[in-house]
Amino acid sequence: MQDLTNGSEATVAILVDCDNVPPEILPYALRVAAQFGRVALRRGYGNHTTLANRWQEALVRQAFTPHLQYQYASGKNTADIALALDALEAMFDQRADTFCLVTSDSDFAYLCRKLRERGSRVCIVGEAKTPQALRNASDQFFEWSPDDADPDGTSDSAEKAPVKPESAAKPKAPKVEPSKELVKDLAKEANKPPVKQRPRFVVEAVSLLASESSEGKVGLGALGQYLKRTDPAFSPKTYGHSGLLDMVKTYDLLELKQEAGAGWFVVLADVKGG
């Protein structure tokens, strides 16, 4: 799952070939990279047309640094060269020891081999079209398809519309006092416990992390760290739970197991058909 070098957490760099993959792949790539350690470098590479149109919103929303590369001549992909050079620089400067390259371009196979020769871990997140040459050059390949796109990750939460000032000529409506029954109903609604939600991404996180474990399980603490890496604002209280343990207990697709001296572990439940 995650690498520990000299007792410290592994540092991950996500480098995206924006000219080669769609922006919908980005949330999936972040979830994949977060299992290996702390994501320190987030960069997207592309030409002016790519970064100014399809990728602009996605890079801004996910806090990626855009790296704009102008084409000095027709047919020359300068963004690929910039990505490769930055990857090598990050490796030599020891700013990252794990690299997640988001691309389906086999031209990066040589970069993968050079990074691995120097002791770095390399994973590729690409589409089904990714050639075998690139898949085999990495430590792990993760295939993304449009079906994996997160509908909730394509837009931020709705913002409140600005309040328009009332026209000075508009007469003010008479003030109406709420009835006692209405006050009681509002008080009851306010005292109701929050609705407990079960977001799907928790099950996906357990599935991903457990698949990397020989025992098919993930520690509750490791699961919490992973969810924080993918979304720094994550909190079980947002979904109506007092904590992560309380949250996991509500899932039909997950099971909790407690081991003496080792704490809680989460596994995928065995779903038996009728």
FENFEN-V579168 format. One record per backbone hydrogen bond with DSSP energy under -1.0 kcal/mol. NH is the residue of the N-H (numbers start at 1). CO is the residue of the C=O. If there is no record, write none. Layout:
nh=NH co=CO
nh=NH co=CO
//
This chain:
nh=3 co=36
nh=5 co=8
nh=8 co=5
nh=10 co=3
nh=12 co=38
nh=13 co=98
nh=14 co=41
nh=15 co=100
nh=16 co=43
nh=17 co=102
nh=18 co=16
nh=18 co=45
nh=20 co=17
nh=21 co=17
nh=25 co=22
nh=26 co=23
nh=29 co=25
nh=30 co=26
nh=31 co=27
nh=32 co=28
nh=33 co=29
nh=34 co=30
nh=36 co=33
nh=38 co=10
nh=40 co=12
nh=41 co=12
nh=43 co=14
nh=44 co=65
nh=45 co=16
nh=46 co=67
nh=51 co=47
nh=52 co=48
nh=55 co=50
nh=59 co=55
nh=60 co=56
nh=61 co=57
nh=62 co=58
nh=63 co=60
nh=64 co=59
nh=65 co=42
nh=67 co=44
nh=69 co=46
nh=76 co=73
nh=78 co=76
nh=82 co=78
nh=83 co=79
nh=84 co=80
nh=85 co=81
nh=86 co=82
nh=87 co=83
nh=88 co=84
nh=89 co=85
nh=90 co=86
nh=91 co=87
nh=92 co=88
nh=93 co=89
nh=94 co=91
nh=95 co=90
nh=96 co=90
nh=97 co=11
nh=98 co=11
nh=99 co=121
nh=100 co=13
nh=101 co=123
nh=102 co=15
nh=103 co=125
nh=108 co=105
nh=109 co=106
nh=112 co=108
nh=113 co=109
nh=114 co=110
nh=115 co=111
nh=116 co=112
nh=117 co=113
nh=118 co=114
nh=119 co=116
nh=120 co=115
nh=121 co=97
nh=123 co=99
nh=124 co=140
nh=125 co=101
nh=126 co=142
nh=130 co=127
nh=135 co=131
nh=136 co=132
nh=138 co=135
nh=139 co=122
nh=140 co=122
nh=142 co=124
nh=144 co=126
nh=148 co=145
nh=149 co=146
nh=153 co=150
nh=170 co=167
nh=183 co=179
nh=184 co=180
nh=185 co=181
nh=186 co=182
nh=187 co=183
nh=188 co=184
nh=189 co=185
nh=190 co=186
nh=191 co=187
nh=197 co=239
nh=202 co=199
nh=204 co=200
nh=205 co=201
nh=206 co=202
nh=207 co=203
nh=208 co=204
nh=209 co=205
nh=210 co=206
nh=211 co=207
nh=213 co=210
nh=216 co=213
nh=218 co=266
nh=220 co=264
nh=223 co=219
nh=224 co=220
nh=225 co=221
nh=226 co=222
nh=227 co=223
nh=228 co=224
nh=229 co=225
nh=230 co=226
nh=231 co=227
nh=234 co=231
nh=238 co=235
nh=239 co=236
nh=240 co=237
nh=241 co=236
nh=247 co=243
nh=248 co=244
nh=249 co=245
nh=250 co=247
nh=251 co=248
nh=255 co=267
nh=257 co=265
nh=259 co=263
nh=262 co=259
nh=263 co=259
nh=265 co=257
nh=266 co=218
nh=267 co=255
nh=269 co=253
//
